[in-house]
Amino acid sequence: MQLLDPHHPMFERPVSRLLCTILPILWSGLEFFVFQAPLWGFAFLAAGLYIGYMLFIIRPKGPGTKN
């Protein structure tokens, strides 16, 4: 089961891929250091890393890429 479709039209623009990756990672820093909630920090960090993996590593290899 795939949680994120990297070939969705929303992710055509590089800025949307970058923001969807960076924002959860930044929020995990807030959870760790400001709110003192390590469980949520790890959850947001894992989500951000998964999104980055899907959008920057898996996406170029799949269908819909223009070569």
C-alpha positions, 0 to 999 in steps of 0.5 A: 500500500502506498501512502503518498502518490509521488506522481500526483499533479500537485507535486509537479512544481519543485517548490511544492515537493520541497515544502512538503518535505521540509515543513514536517522536518522543521515541525519535528524540531519544534516538537523536540526542542520547544514542546518537549514531545519526543514521540511527536518529534519522531513521528513528524521526522519520520513523515518528513523523511518518508515524503522526501524519499518518495518525492526525490528518490522514487519519483524520478524513476517512476512513470510520468518522468520526461526523458 
